[in-house]
Amino acid sequence: MRIESSFGDMRQQSIRNEPYRKSMDTDFQSSIVVWGDFQLDFQQLHNFRVLSKIQNITKAAKELSLTQSALSKSIARLEEDVGVPLFERNPRGVILNAYGNVFLQYANRAVQEMTDAQKKINEMIDPMHGVISFGFIPSLRPSFVPNLIRLFLKETPSVKFQLSQGSTRKVIHQLESAEVDLVFCSPQDEVENISTFPIINEELYLVVPKEHRLAQMKEVDLCEVENDLFVHYQQDLPLRQVIDGFCEKSGFHPKVAIEGSEDEIIGGLVAANCGVALMPSTPGLDLTKVSMLRVREPQCRRVIEMGWRTNGYMSPAVERFKNFVIESILLIDCPQGISVMADDLKSKE
């Protein structure tokens, strides 16, 4: 089918079945809009929109700082790429035809999407207005995480946070897959492309059912439960190794009745009288059914680390937050059972 363009010679064109595509992808570096099976220079869209508004080649070319010839060629190439003429001539200049009016709707949408995307990216890379996402283990939820955010927002009130809660294994996976920028969790075996920094020391409690013989005690030695059944963490979890080490210091290996992966599950099983557990203070623990006992000997604490990727881009906002945590962690009012590793922090500064 022959198509006559107002800006070029008669050209043999094959009209595509779908001249107007519903979706567009953008390449910021090359300023190219990918439209279905062909590419449009972003400048072409800008020229088209200006001409559709001014409706006069001479005036539009002046507005765009182009020669009339250059503008005409740009529109002609655009019409050739799209597969249909977009303008019609009249005594006063040019006007959009039916195809052009449809194309203008999508061109406006494309430009707006590009503008919004650039604005969003600018906000993300602005250290005072960016978005920070981090994952954390459940025991940090009641006080540590809220207080950490509260203190940072005093300095940087326009930053936004996206939070994710889960086991150490879960949040480390999120970090590796770039779903989060930072994590706060138990130490892991060395993971490629992830750096860590110790930030707090979290106390572990002996949790027993209310009917347990030690339930009324405030403090115990860990060896006092060497013959009890344990509700324990799964073997592939970092906390399992930590707890096993404390038991070995007390001269016994825990007799494992049930294994779990989440703090809430472990606490719930103890409440159901399935055994005792050594675990951190956990949100939602039913203190009407269990007792939390401090351990005198050995001192049972686990390290909580902050981790981040070393092989990916870190926005200025995330970099600012990471440095804030390292430099200002001593100011945070930590919950009972959590204390800042002051010596380690001072040695790192």
NUZA-931934 format. One record per residue (C-alpha): x, y, z. Coordinates in steps of 0.5 Angstrom, whole numbers, padded with zeros to 4 digits, always signed. Layout:
<rs>
XYZ...
</rs>
This chain:
<rs>
+0000+0000+0000+0003+0007-0002+0003+0012+0004+0004+0020+0002+0007+0024+0008+0007+0031+0008+0014+0031+0009+0017+0027+0004+0016+0023-0003+0011+0018-0004+0014+0011-0001+0012+0004-0002+0010+0002+0005+0008-0004+0009+0003-0002+0014+0004-0006+0020-0002-0010+0023-0001-0006+0030+0002+0001+0028+0001+0003+0035+0004-0001+0041+0001-0001+0048+0008-0001+0051+0015+0002+0051+0021+0001+0054+0026+0006+0055+0034+0007+0054+0036+0013+0058+0043+0013+0056+0042+0013+0048+0035+0017+0049+0032+0011+0045+0025+0009+0046+0023+0002+0044+0017+0002+0040+0015-0005+0038+0019-0008+0033+0023-0001+0032+0026+0004+0035+0025+0012+0036+0030+0017+0037+0027+0021+0043+0029+0027+0040+0024+0025+0034+0018+0025+0039+0020+0032+0042+0020+0035+0035+0013+0031+0034+0010+0034+0040+0012+0041+0039+0010+0041+0031+0003+0038+0033+0002+0044+0038+0005+0050+0034+0002+0047+0027+0007+0051+0023+0014+0048+0020+0017+0055+0020+0015+0057+0027+0016+0050+0030+0023+0050+0027+0025+0056+0030+0022+0054+0037+0027+0047+0036+0033+0051+0034+0033+0047+0028+0032+0049+0020+0026+0047+0017+0029+0042+0013+0032+0038+0019+0025+0039+0022+0022+0036+0016+0026+0030+0015+0026+0028+0022+0018+0028+0022+0019+0024+0015+0023+0019+0018+0018+0018+0024+0012+0017+0019+0016+0012+0016+0018+0008+0022+0011+0009+0025+0008+0007+0018+0003+0012+0017+0003+0019+0015+0001+0023+0022+0000+0030+0019-0004+0034+0014-0002+0040+0010-0007+0046+0010-0006+0053+0008-0004+0055+0015+0001+0050+0016+0000+0043+0018-0005+0039+0023-0005+0032+0026-0009+0027+0022-0013+0021+0026-0007+0017+0026-0003+0023+0029-0008+0024+0034-0007+0017+0037+0000+0017+0036+0000+0024+0040-0003+0020+0046+0002+0015+0046+0008+0020+0045+0006+0024+0051+0005+0018+0055+0012+0016+0053+0015+0023+0055+0012+0023+0062+0014+0016+0063+0021+0018+0062+0020+0025+0066+0017+0021+0072+0023+0016+0071+0028+0021+0071+0025+0025+0077+0025+0018+0081+0032+0016+0080+0034+0023+0082+0030+0022+0088+0034+0015+0089+0041+0018+0088+0040+0024+0093+0043+0023+0100+0037+0027+0103+0031+0024+0099+0033+0017+0097+0030+0011+0099+0033+0006+0104+0031-0002+0104+0034-0006+0109+0032-0013+0112+0032-0015+0119+0031-0021+0124+0025-0021+0128+0028-0020+0135+0030-0013+0133+0023-0011+0131+0020-0008+0138+0026-0003+0139+0032-0003+0135+0029-0002+0128+0024+0004+0130+0030+0007+0134+0035+0007+0129+0030+0010+0124+0028+0015+0129+0035+0018+0130+0037+0018+0122+0030+0021+0120+0032+0027+0125+0038+0028+0121+0035+0026+0114+0027+0027+0115+0026+0026+0107+0029+0019+0106+0024+0014+0106+0025+0007+0108+0022+0000+0106+0023-0006+0111+0023-0013+0111+0023-0018+0116+0025-0025+0116+0030-0030+0119+0038-0029+0117+0038-0034+0111+0032-0030+0108+0035-0023+0109+0041-0025+0107+0038-0028+0100+0034-0022+0099+0041-0018+0100+0044-0023+0095+0039-0022+0090+0039-0014+0091+0032-0014+0094+0034-0010+0100+0040-0005+0101+0043-0007+0108+0041-0013+0113+0041-0013+0120+0042-0021+0122+0046-0026+0125+0053-0028+0123+0054-0032+0117+0060-0036+0114+0063-0032+0109+0059-0030+0103+0062-0028+0097+0061-0020+0095+0058-0019+0102+0061-0015+0108+0059-0014+0115+0060-0010+0121+0058-0012+0128+0054-0007+0131+0050-0010+0137+0051-0016+0142+0044-0019+0144+0042-0023+0150+0039-0030+0149+0035-0033+0154+0033-0040+0157+0025-0040+0155+0021-0046+0159+0014-0047+0160+0010-0045+0166+0010-0052+0168+0017-0053+0168+0021-0054+0175+0025-0047+0173+0020-0043+0171+0020-0039+0178+0027-0037+0177+0030-0031+0175+0037-0033+0173+0040-0040+0172+0046-0044+0170+0045-0047+0163+0048-0054+0165+0041-0054+0169+0037-0056+0163+0042-0061+0160+0037-0067+0161+0031-0063+0158+0029-0064+0151+0031-0058+0147+0026-0054+0142+0032-0052+0137+0034-0048+0131+0035-0052+0125+0042-0054+0123+0043-0050+0118+0042-0043+0121+0047-0039+0124+0044-0039+0131+0044-0046+0132+0052-0046+0132+0052-0041+0137+0047-0045+0142+0051-0051+0141+0057-0048+0143+0054-0045+0149+0052-0052+0151+0058-0055+0150+0061-0050+0155+0056-0052+0160+0059-0060+0159+0053-0063+0155+0050-0063+0148+0043-0061+0147+0037-0067+0147+0033-0064+0141+0026-0066+0141+0024-0061+0135+0027-0057+0130+0025-0050+0127+0027-0044+0123+0023-0038+0126+0024-0035+0133+0016-0035+0134+0016-0042+0132+0021-0044+0137+0017-0040+0142+0010-0043+0141+0013-0050+0141+0016-0048+0148+0009-0046+0150+0006-0052+0148+0010-0056+0153+0015-0059+0147+0021-0057+0151+0026-0052+0153+0030-0047+0148+0035-0042+0148+0033-0036+0144+0033-0028+0144+0027-0024+0146+0022-0025+0141+0016-0021+0139+0009-0024+0141+0012-0029+0146+0006-0031+0150+0009-0030+0157+0003-0033+0160+0005-0040+0158+0013-0039+0158+0018-0036+0163+0024-0032+0160+0030-0034+0165+0037-0030+0164+0043-0035+0164+0049-0034+0169+0054-0039+0166+0056-0038+0161+0054-0031+0158+0049-0033+0153+0050-0027+0147+0050-0027+0140+0053-0022+0135+0048-0018+0130+0052-0015+0124+0050-0010+0119+0051-0013+0112+0052-0010+0105+0054-0012+0098+0060-0010+0095+0059-0012+0088+0053-0007+0087+0051+0000+0087+0050+0003+0093+0046+0010+0093+0048+0016+0097+0042+0015+0101+0044+0008+0103+0052+0010+0104+0050+0016+0109+0045+0011+0113+0051+0005+0113+0056+0010+0116+0051+0013+0121+0049+0006+0124+0057+0005+0124+0058+0012+0127+0052+0013+0131+0050+0006+0134+0052+0008+0141+0046+0013+0141+0041+0008+0140+0036+0006+0146+0037-0001+0145+0031-0006+0148+0033-0010+0154+0038-0016+0152+0041-0012+0147+0047-0008+0148+0052-0004+0143+0059-0007+0142+0062-0001+0144+0069-0004+0144+0069-0006+0137+0065+0000+0134+0071+0004+0137+0076+0000+0134+0073+0001+0127+0072+0008+0127
</rs>
